[in-house]
Amino acid sequence: MDKTLKLRLKDFNKALLTLEEAIKTRKNKFVRDASIKRFEYCFELAWKTAKLFLLDNFGVEASSPKECFRQLGKNKLVSDSEVEKFLEMADDRNEIIHTYNDKFAEELYRRIVVRHFILLRKVYYLIEKGGMV
């Protein structure tokens, strides 16, 4: 594994641990909002780490989060249904950074807890294991 990829993966793991800590904390508005912020930077590290992984291992250049997640599917690293979930996660991330709505924040927090965190962790383990999950 390339040194840059190793460093990015290490940062991604640290970020995932902070997100996990937040979502395991008793929920209130502060915890919800902190979880959303932590989700945002985990999302950024997930796609950028996957981007490096795809380039190093498959010679694939992905210039956006959605393209990166599609490439994970095209290279048989995740299933088609997981690609769809990744694309929905990207939409959630885009919506929360461009508009703040309390109702959407509640919905997003729930999705982070029940689905997005699991997907982000899957990306981490996939890359850590070198594409063998």
Kinemage of the C-alpha trace (Angstrom):
@kinemage 1
@onewidth
@group {chain A} dominant
@subgroup {mainchain}
@vectorlist {calphas} color= white
{ca met a 1} P 0.000 0.000 0.000
{ca asp a 2} L 1.271 3.429 -0.984
{ca lys a 3} L 2.503 5.652 1.873
{ca thr a 4} L 0.001 8.418 1.015
{ca leu a 5} L -2.836 5.913 1.037
{ca lys a 6} L -1.675 4.532 4.399
{ca leu a 7} L -1.657 8.021 5.918
{ca arg a 8} L -5.079 8.848 4.476
{ca leu a 9} L -6.442 5.531 5.765
{ca lys a 10} L -5.074 6.285 9.225
{ca asp a 11} L -6.817 9.685 9.232
{ca phe a 12} L -10.010 8.058 7.984
{ca asn a 13} L -9.909 5.545 10.841
{ca lys a 14} L -9.464 8.319 13.409
{ca ala a 15} L -12.418 10.178 11.931
{ca leu a 16} L -14.576 7.042 12.019
{ca leu a 17} L -13.746 6.593 15.692
{ca thr a 18} L -14.901 10.142 16.450
{ca leu a 19} L -18.145 9.553 14.540
{ca glu a 20} L -18.715 6.291 16.367
{ca glu a 21} L -18.158 8.047 19.684
{ca ala a 22} L -20.739 10.698 18.770
{ca ile a 23} L -23.448 8.294 17.641
{ca lys a 24} L -22.989 6.178 20.774
{ca thr a 25} L -23.517 9.223 22.980
{ca arg a 26} L -26.977 9.898 24.343
{ca lys a 27} L -28.710 11.991 21.710
{ca asn a 28} L -29.587 15.634 22.116
{ca lys a 29} L -29.408 18.479 19.575
{ca phe a 30} L -25.746 19.120 20.313
{ca val a 31} L -24.822 15.455 19.833
{ca arg a 32} L -26.981 15.276 16.700
{ca asp a 33} L -25.252 18.286 15.169
{ca ala a 34} L -21.787 17.063 16.219
{ca ser a 35} L -22.571 13.677 14.661
{ca ile a 36} L -23.599 15.346 11.411
{ca lys a 37} L -20.386 17.382 11.312
{ca arg a 38} L -18.326 14.286 12.003
{ca phe a 39} L -20.257 12.455 9.282
{ca glu a 40} L -19.323 15.242 6.839
{ca tyr a 41} L -15.595 14.880 7.373
{ca cys a 42} L -15.802 11.074 7.445
{ca phe a 43} L -17.585 11.211 4.112
{ca glu a 44} L -14.820 13.407 2.658
{ca leu a 45} L -12.112 11.087 3.927
{ca ala a 46} L -14.020 8.014 2.706
{ca trp a 47} L -14.307 9.094 -0.890
{ca lys a 48} L -10.847 10.645 -1.070
{ca thr a 49} L -9.264 7.534 0.429
{ca ala a 50} L -11.250 5.330 -1.953
{ca lys a 51} L -10.129 7.581 -4.804
{ca leu a 52} L -6.463 6.913 -3.954
{ca phe a 53} L -7.167 3.205 -3.540
{ca leu a 54} L -8.853 2.980 -6.942
{ca leu a 55} L -5.995 4.823 -8.622
{ca asp a 56} L -3.274 2.747 -6.938
{ca asn a 57} L -4.953 -0.630 -7.433
{ca phe a 58} L -7.039 -0.320 -10.583
{ca gly a 59} L -5.604 2.682 -12.425
{ca val a 60} L -9.028 4.315 -12.171
{ca glu a 61} L -9.369 8.066 -11.733
{ca ala a 62} L -12.557 9.206 -10.031
{ca ser a 63} L -12.965 12.955 -9.756
{ca ser a 64} L -16.112 13.125 -7.610
{ca pro a 65} L -17.601 11.209 -4.683
{ca lys a 66} L -20.381 9.686 -6.766
{ca glu a 67} L -18.005 8.591 -9.502
{ca cys a 68} L -15.726 7.101 -6.872
{ca phe a 69} L -18.549 5.031 -5.378
{ca arg a 70} L -19.698 3.939 -8.848
{ca gln a 71} L -16.151 2.793 -9.585
{ca leu a 72} L -16.112 0.708 -6.404
{ca gly a 73} L -19.128 -1.077 -7.853
{ca lys a 74} L -17.715 -1.362 -11.371
{ca asn a 75} L -14.603 -2.976 -9.928
{ca lys a 76} L -16.750 -5.460 -7.967
{ca leu a 77} L -15.640 -4.131 -4.584
{ca val a 78} L -19.203 -3.376 -3.469
{ca ser a 79} L -22.598 -4.577 -4.677
{ca asp a 80} L -24.950 -2.602 -6.911
{ca ser a 81} L -27.335 -2.082 -3.982
{ca glu a 82} L -24.454 -0.725 -1.897
{ca val a 83} L -23.530 1.665 -4.707
{ca glu a 84} L -27.098 3.006 -4.570
{ca lys a 85} L -26.784 3.496 -0.806
{ca phe a 86} L -23.459 5.282 -1.291
{ca leu a 87} L -25.061 7.602 -3.850
{ca glu a 88} L -27.909 8.356 -1.423
{ca met a 89} L -25.319 9.064 1.273
{ca ala a 90} L -23.598 11.512 -1.107
{ca asp a 91} L -26.952 13.237 -1.697
{ca asp a 92} L -27.474 13.511 2.065
{ca arg a 93} L -24.022 15.005 2.515
{ca asn a 94} L -24.641 17.513 -0.287
{ca glu a 95} L -27.994 18.564 1.103
{ca ile a 96} L -26.790 19.120 4.662
{ca ile a 97} L -23.812 21.259 3.642
{ca his a 98} L -25.912 23.504 1.397
{ca thr a 99} L -29.019 23.897 3.519
{ca tyr a 100} L -29.702 23.532 7.180
{ca asn a 101} L -33.140 22.317 8.098
{ca asp a 102} L -33.924 20.946 11.547
{ca lys a 103} L -36.282 18.281 10.196
{ca phe a 104} L -33.709 17.090 7.668
{ca ala a 105} L -31.022 17.109 10.378
{ca glu a 106} L -33.161 14.684 12.406
{ca glu a 107} L -33.678 12.419 9.385
{ca leu a 108} L -29.992 12.539 8.499
{ca tyr a 109} L -28.915 11.748 12.050
{ca arg a 110} L -31.108 8.633 11.974
{ca arg a 111} L -29.625 7.550 8.628
{ca ile a 112} L -26.095 8.141 9.909
{ca val a 113} L -26.775 5.869 12.869
{ca val a 114} L -28.582 3.074 11.021
{ca arg a 115} L -26.872 3.081 7.605
{ca his a 116} L -24.234 5.672 6.723
{ca phe a 117} L -21.807 4.795 9.515
{ca ile a 118} L -21.907 1.136 8.466
{ca leu a 119} L -21.201 2.087 4.827
{ca leu a 120} L -18.338 4.368 5.803
{ca arg a 121} L -16.827 1.646 7.944
{ca lys a 122} L -17.200 -0.796 5.037
{ca val a 123} L -15.131 1.512 2.822
{ca tyr a 124} L -12.453 1.644 5.507
{ca tyr a 125} L -12.246 -2.140 5.902
{ca leu a 126} L -12.367 -2.691 2.159
{ca ile a 127} L -9.332 -0.471 1.640
{ca glu a 128} L -7.521 -1.743 4.735
{ca lys a 129} L -7.849 -5.307 3.457
{ca gly a 130} L -6.712 -4.267 -0.025
{ca gly a 131} L -10.080 -4.805 -1.665
{ca met a 132} L -10.721 -8.197 -0.108
{ca val a 133} L -13.789 -7.995 2.119
